[in-house]
Amino acid sequence: MSTVITQLTMDFPELAHLSRRDLEDLLNDTNYFQAVFHSLPGVKAMYDAQAELGNANESIAKNNLALQEKLYRLRSETQDAFNEAKSLEARWKELEKEQRDVYQRFTPQFLLMRLRHSVTSQDDASERLATTFIQHQFVETSDSQSGTATPSGKEIDDFIKDFKEARKIYHKRVIWSDRWSKGQVEWRED
């Protein structure tokens, strides 16, 4: 049997040993074609690689199925942890707002405003004290027969003591307010 070198035998050296008749039978008989095709080393290697990949895929699928319940549980735990983190984040924002609101009462501007209000309040309180004392004296004078009633020394001493204390507090607050307004009071935030 002589072998002629053709384009076919150059492209498919595995078929070079077949005669012309075998090649024609190969084209006409599907079963014969399949038998020759599957006996080729390249096709065998491809099928072996495919079988190996199939076995590897099957092994991976079995492993994944074995891990499926654990993965679902982990996903659920992760979702729960994420939800809790979101809830805590929202709570954190609420607490920060509350903290800002609480600390707002201790800012230098707010404290100065409160000090100024307390100055006004203390001035009003000392003026009420003096007005009450004077009105009390006026009522006693109009009630007396002779119109010359005088308060007792103890009443005057008590009034002077109370009025002095009220004015002392008032003036201390005025001094602090003035110093603070002029920047002579040092504010420290710790």
Disulfide bonds with the S-S distance in Angstrom:
none
